[in-house]
């Protein structure tokens, strides 16, 4: 299962789930932008980082790493990536780290030289399979633990989550949630056809409803306009932006001003968002011109 991309999509759609894992209010996610960040001039990439949207020094950066197979070098590599990232940026915020393992049995243990980071809770370790039996799970947390649910129980839990998704007021978020649940089940039952998966989850009728179809159409239209990034870029904005930016503009451009306010250089923003430096420079200049008026 491509768990890295699935968890990235989940945190992008339901960022509050991450803060639930930390025992905090999911509302805290409203103050953050969730991105996959690359360390400049290295081949290192951190699975995800919650960067404060505003230059608020009281909110730490949250680095996350997803691990679903044994990796004896994970802790050393993650801490190296974090400190290299902090060294290459001008962000002054404090930081926290979270490692999400599928199971405790995959964890090789923290090397002694790194104990202080974990003893102080600066870096936390979470095991998804130990969260499966938690009662009163939110729909986001339930979807997260569906990743490690045994196949014989996964379909029933997935159907329950899809039923609960009707309570989600935002139709776009609801559609993305259903698609994410379906993706997880597809990976758990690779021998089944798409029709069989949809029948298993009762999605055939749901996807034909007017509400779902309207949500799908709105999502596609929103993707073309806003170009939201969810692990991969969903949609591209075409045409001119304020008569100055020409061609296809990716939704990631909307994050450029916020990252620059946090102290990143143009080059660092380009690296983090995987954009050409010219595109970042144009977006920054346009933002500055708009603020003048």
Secondary structure by P-SEA (a helix, b strand, c coil): caaaaaaaaaaaaccaaaaaaacccccccccbbbbbccccccccccccccccccccccbbbbbbbbbcccccaaaaaaaaaaaaaaaaccccccbbbbbbbccccccccccccaaaaaaaccbbbbbcccccccccccaaaaaaacccccccaaaaaaaaaaaaccccccaaaaaaaaaaaaaaaaaacccccaaaaaaaaccccccccaaaaaaaaaaaaaaaacccccccccbbbcccccccccccccccccaaaaaaaacccaaaaaaaacccaaaaaaaaaaaaaaaac
